[in-house]
Amino acid sequence: MLSLFENSEHKNILYNELTSGAMVQANQHIIVHQDEAMILDPGGHKVYPKLLSEIGKIISTGKIKYIFFSHQDPDIVAAANGWLMVTDAKAYITGLWTRFIPHFGVDDYLVDRLVPIPDSGGSVSLGGVEIKFIPAHFLHSPGNFQVYDPVSKILYSGDLGASLGPEKIFVDNFEEHVKYMEGFHKRYIASNRVLKIWVDLVKSLDIETIAPQHGAIIKGKENVNKFYDWLYNLECGVDLIGHGYSFAI
């Protein structure tokens, strides 16, 4: 457990060591404002009991008001039924996936708490703070969202900014860190066009920290701006068909 931000009313907590074995490393996050909490991308079945225990040290499950799923991958939503059973929280995810999530075993009496986020985004009130859902479609899921917390100025970016390999909590040298992000982004992100659209969108936000679902946290405006510049010029996904990736029969 690590605090990314904390003041008298507000906490942003990172859990980055709950995965194990063959599982891809994944970060879980919680935002607490006064006596209400939001869990972000809580993970699968093996992470569930560990995260539930850890969160219980900070706030009771009855105070968890929202669960956020950035997209449909199992390392994000596989334990959805457990979280819906032990809380009264509403779970937010793109409307593209609300009828697919029950395949992970969500009981019929709980599905009405799966709330579809419209393509244009939206927001919820957490203890009076407006937490924003930022559209990030095709980065990498066709229905993908991120969360912006205006108090901590953290953008929770899901798979965008994900890195595989470095055993670091924070990026200390962005240029050196690129090699840990590059392969993932080239393969999993749809195209440079959507990256440019995303960068132009989020530059209007006051962002101090980008917290991805995998790997190190990008902290400080200098590193955040370097991240924007890198993405803006990155060829990835369909841009590389015939230039590194090809089909064969």
C-alpha positions as CSV (number, residue, x, y, z in Angstrom):
1,M,0.0,0.0,0.0
2,L,1.3,3.5,-0.9
3,S,-0.3,6.9,-0.6
4,L,-0.2,8.8,-3.9
5,F,-1.9,11.8,-2.3
6,E,-3.3,12.7,1.1
7,N,-4.8,15.6,2.9
8,S,-7.2,16.0,5.8
9,E,-10.2,15.0,3.7
10,H,-8.8,13.1,0.7
11,K,-6.7,10.0,0.0
12,N,-5.5,8.3,-3.1
13,I,-4.1,4.8,-2.3
14,L,-2.1,2.5,-4.6
15,Y,-1.9,-1.3,-4.2
16,N,0.7,-2.7,-6.5
17,E,1.8,-6.0,-5.0
18,L,-1.4,-8.1,-4.7
19,T,-0.9,-10.1,-7.9
20,S,1.3,-13.2,-7.9
21,G,2.6,-16.1,-9.9
22,A,1.8,-16.1,-13.6
23,M,-0.6,-13.2,-13.4
24,V,0.4,-10.0,-15.1
25,Q,1.3,-7.3,-12.6
26,A,-1.7,-5.0,-12.0
27,N,-2.3,-2.0,-9.8
28,Q,-5.4,-1.4,-7.8
29,H,-6.4,2.0,-6.7
30,I,-8.9,3.5,-4.2
31,I,-10.0,7.1,-3.8
32,V,-11.4,8.2,-0.5
33,H,-13.0,11.5,0.2
34,Q,-14.3,12.1,3.7
35,D,-16.3,8.9,4.4
36,E,-16.9,7.7,0.8
37,A,-14.7,5.6,-1.4
38,M,-14.3,4.5,-5.0
39,I,-12.4,1.4,-6.0
40,L,-10.7,1.5,-9.5
41,D,-10.1,-1.7,-11.6
42,P,-10.2,-4.0,-8.5
43,G,-8.9,-7.2,-10.3
44,G,-9.6,-10.9,-10.3
45,H,-10.5,-13.6,-7.9
46,K,-7.1,-14.1,-6.3
47,V,-6.6,-10.4,-5.8
48,Y,-10.1,-10.0,-4.3
49,P,-9.6,-11.3,-0.8
50,K,-6.3,-9.5,-0.4
51,L,-7.7,-6.1,-1.6
52,L,-10.8,-6.5,0.5
53,S,-8.6,-7.0,3.6
54,E,-6.4,-4.1,2.8
55,I,-9.2,-1.7,2.1
56,G,-10.9,-2.7,5.3
57,K,-7.9,-1.2,7.1
58,I,-8.8,2.2,5.6
59,I,-12.6,2.3,5.3
60,S,-15.5,0.0,5.9
61,T,-17.0,-1.8,2.9
62,G,-20.3,0.0,3.6
63,K,-18.6,3.3,2.7
64,I,-17.6,2.1,-0.8
65,K,-19.9,4.0,-3.0
66,Y,-18.6,3.3,-6.5
67,I,-16.6,0.7,-8.3
68,F,-15.0,1.7,-11.6
69,F,-14.1,-0.7,-14.4
70,S,-12.0,1.0,-17.1
71,H,-12.8,-1.9,-19.6
72,Q,-13.7,-5.5,-19.7
73,D,-10.5,-7.4,-19.2
74,P,-10.4,-10.2,-16.5
75,D,-7.6,-8.5,-14.5
76,I,-10.1,-5.7,-14.0
77,V,-13.6,-7.2,-13.7
78,A,-13.3,-11.0,-12.9
79,A,-14.2,-10.5,-9.2
80,A,-17.1,-8.1,-9.9
81,N,-19.6,-10.4,-8.3
82,G,-17.7,-10.5,-5.0
83,W,-17.4,-6.7,-4.8
84,L,-21.1,-6.2,-5.6
85,M,-22.0,-8.8,-2.9
86,V,-20.0,-7.2,-0.1
87,T,-20.9,-3.6,-0.9
88,D,-23.9,-1.5,-1.9
89,A,-21.7,0.2,-4.6
90,K,-22.7,1.0,-8.1
91,A,-20.3,-0.3,-10.7
92,Y,-19.5,1.9,-13.7
93,I,-18.4,0.6,-17.0
94,T,-19.0,1.4,-20.7
95,G,-22.4,0.3,-21.9
96,L,-20.7,-1.8,-24.5
97,W,-19.8,-4.4,-21.8
98,T,-22.6,-4.4,-19.3
99,R,-24.2,-7.5,-20.8
100,F,-20.8,-9.3,-21.0
101,I,-19.8,-8.8,-17.4
102,P,-22.4,-11.3,-16.1
103,H,-20.4,-14.0,-17.9
104,F,-17.9,-13.6,-15.0
105,G,-20.6,-14.9,-12.7
106,V,-22.5,-11.8,-11.6
107,D,-25.7,-12.9,-10.0
108,D,-28.9,-11.7,-11.7
109,Y,-30.0,-9.8,-8.6
110,L,-26.9,-7.7,-8.8
111,V,-26.8,-6.7,-12.4
112,D,-29.0,-3.7,-11.9
113,R,-26.0,-2.1,-10.1
114,L,-23.9,-2.2,-13.3
115,V,-24.2,1.3,-14.6
116,P,-23.4,2.1,-18.2
117,I,-21.2,5.1,-18.9
118,P,-22.2,6.9,-22.1
119,D,-19.6,7.2,-24.8
120,S,-19.1,10.9,-24.1
121,G,-18.1,10.3,-20.5
122,G,-19.7,11.6,-17.3
123,S,-19.0,12.1,-13.6
124,V,-20.1,11.0,-10.1
125,S,-20.0,12.8,-6.8
126,L,-17.7,11.3,-4.2
127,G,-18.3,13.1,-0.9
128,G,-19.0,16.3,-2.9
129,V,-16.0,16.0,-5.2
130,E,-16.8,15.6,-8.9
131,I,-14.9,12.5,-10.2
132,K,-14.8,12.6,-14.0
133,F,-15.0,9.7,-16.4
134,I,-12.8,10.5,-19.4
135,P,-13.4,8.8,-22.8
136,A,-10.4,6.8,-24.0
137,H,-12.0,4.6,-26.6
138,F,-9.7,2.2,-28.4
139,L,-7.0,2.7,-25.8
140,H,-7.1,-0.3,-25.9
141,S,-10.7,-1.4,-25.6
142,P,-13.4,-0.1,-28.0
143,G,-15.2,1.0,-24.9
144,N,-12.6,2.4,-22.6
145,F,-12.7,5.1,-19.8
146,Q,-10.3,6.7,-17.4
147,V,-10.9,8.5,-14.1
148,Y,-9.8,12.1,-13.3
149,D,-9.6,13.2,-9.7
150,P,-9.4,17.0,-9.5
151,V,-8.3,17.1,-5.9
152,S,-5.2,15.0,-6.3
153,K,-4.9,15.9,-10.0
154,I,-4.4,12.2,-10.8
155,L,-5.5,10.7,-14.0
156,Y,-6.1,7.0,-13.7
157,S,-5.3,5.9,-17.2
158,G,-6.0,2.2,-17.3
159,D,-3.8,0.4,-19.8
160,L,-2.5,3.7,-21.3
161,G,0.9,4.2,-19.8
162,A,1.2,0.6,-18.8
163,S,4.7,-0.7,-18.4
164,L,6.0,-4.3,-18.0
165,G,9.3,-5.1,-16.4
166,P,10.6,-2.3,-14.2
167,E,10.4,-3.0,-10.5
168,K,9.8,0.7,-9.7
169,I,6.9,2.5,-8.2
170,F,7.6,5.8,-9.9
171,V,9.2,6.7,-13.3
172,D,12.5,8.4,-12.5
173,N,13.9,8.6,-16.0
174,F,11.2,8.9,-18.7
175,E,13.5,8.3,-21.6
176,E,14.8,5.1,-20.0
177,H,11.3,4.0,-19.1
178,V,10.0,4.1,-22.7
179,K,11.5,0.7,-23.4
180,Y,9.2,-0.8,-20.8
181,M,6.1,0.8,-22.4
182,E,6.8,0.6,-26.1
183,G,6.0,-3.1,-26.9
184,F,2.8,-3.0,-25.0
185,H,1.5,0.2,-26.6
186,K,2.5,-0.8,-30.1
187,R,0.5,-4.1,-29.8
188,Y,-2.5,-3.1,-27.7
189,I,-3.3,0.5,-28.7
190,A,-5.4,0.8,-31.8
191,S,-3.7,3.6,-33.7
192,N,-1.8,6.9,-33.5
193,R,-5.0,8.7,-34.6
194,V,-6.8,7.9,-31.3
195,L,-3.7,8.7,-29.3
196,K,-3.6,12.2,-30.8
197,I,-7.3,12.7,-30.1
198,W,-6.7,11.6,-26.5
199,V,-3.7,13.8,-25.9
200,D,-5.5,16.9,-27.3
201,L,-8.4,16.0,-24.9
202,V,-6.6,15.5,-21.7
203,K,-4.2,18.5,-22.1
204,S,-7.2,20.6,-21.0
205,L,-7.0,18.9,-17.5
206,D,-4.7,19.9,-14.7
207,I,-2.8,16.6,-14.4
208,E,0.1,16.1,-12.0
209,T,0.2,12.3,-12.0
210,I,-0.8,9.6,-14.5
211,A,-1.5,6.3,-12.7
212,P,-1.8,3.3,-15.1
213,Q,-3.2,-0.1,-14.3
214,H,0.2,-1.8,-14.8
215,G,3.7,-0.8,-13.8
216,A,5.2,2.5,-12.7
217,I,3.4,5.8,-11.9
218,I,4.2,8.8,-14.1
219,K,4.5,11.7,-11.6
220,G,5.2,15.4,-12.2
221,K,4.2,17.7,-15.0
222,E,7.5,17.3,-16.8
223,N,7.1,13.6,-17.1
224,V,3.4,13.9,-17.9
225,N,4.3,16.2,-20.8
226,K,7.0,13.9,-22.0
227,F,4.4,11.1,-22.0
228,Y,2.1,13.2,-24.1
229,D,4.8,13.9,-26.6
230,W,5.8,10.3,-26.8
231,L,2.3,9.1,-27.5
232,Y,1.6,11.9,-30.0
233,N,4.2,10.5,-32.3
234,L,3.9,6.8,-31.6
235,E,2.9,4.5,-34.4
236,C,0.9,1.5,-33.0
237,G,-1.8,-1.0,-33.7
238,V,-3.2,-0.8,-37.2
239,D,-0.5,1.7,-38.2
240,L,2.0,-1.2,-38.1
241,I,0.1,-3.7,-40.2
242,G,2.6,-4.5,-43.0
243,H,5.3,-2.7,-41.0
244,G,6.2,-5.2,-38.3
245,Y,2.9,-7.1,-38.1
246,S,1.3,-9.1,-40.9
247,F,-1.2,-11.8,-41.5
248,A,-0.4,-15.2,-42.9
249,I,-2.3,-18.4,-43.8
